[in-house]
């Protein structure tokens, strides 16, 4: 599987790590000799259950927390009439401590896209890649577009919400049905065609059937929502 270079940091120290992902719903890594796997970066759990006490980790419902996870990946950026160039995307996910009442006391994602010597960064921590990448897409120069699943013509979210990542549904095998999608409900609504989705993908993934998202398609509409192109 493709890999990302990363770093794990908590109150016990910091170390480099390598993350492997299929671009869909599988992420794997090894930290302090302990293998972890999860559907998203905020649901990494030890493969063999809780690791040894001397490994010094903190968990909430089996998921790693009380740490900072950082990783880098690459993403093509299209320049209208001038081809595309490869950008570097740096991601930093801070997972807080478990609360007595449940959940974490904080969970913040910061995304930075580095292109042609300039950084395009989220101005404040966000919860998910949809919001983070949209803010970056809006900050790019006019005529510039992210080339990834988040900006593809065949991707959409379920109306009741989604997680930090990997909740983006791909409809590449149901393109005709998705072209007719005109909102939330009705015979051509996203609820009706949802069972026809091909799979779930990560927002930063890319396949050979990518087409630019234009013309307010599907349920979620254009990307970014306040396009300046």
Buried (B, 14 or more C-beta within 10 A) or exposed (E): EEEBEBBBBBEEEEEEBEBBBEBBBBBBBBBBEBEBBBBBBBBBBBEEEEBEEEEEBBBBEEBBBBBBBBBBBEBBBBBEEEEEEEBEBBBBBBBBEBEEEEEBEEBBBBBBBBBEEEEBBBEEBBEBBBBBBBBBBEBBEEEBBBBBBBBBBBBBBBBEEBBBBBBBBBBBEBBEBBBEBBEEEEEBBBBBBBEBBBBBBBBBBBBEEBEBBEEEBBBBBBBBEEBEE
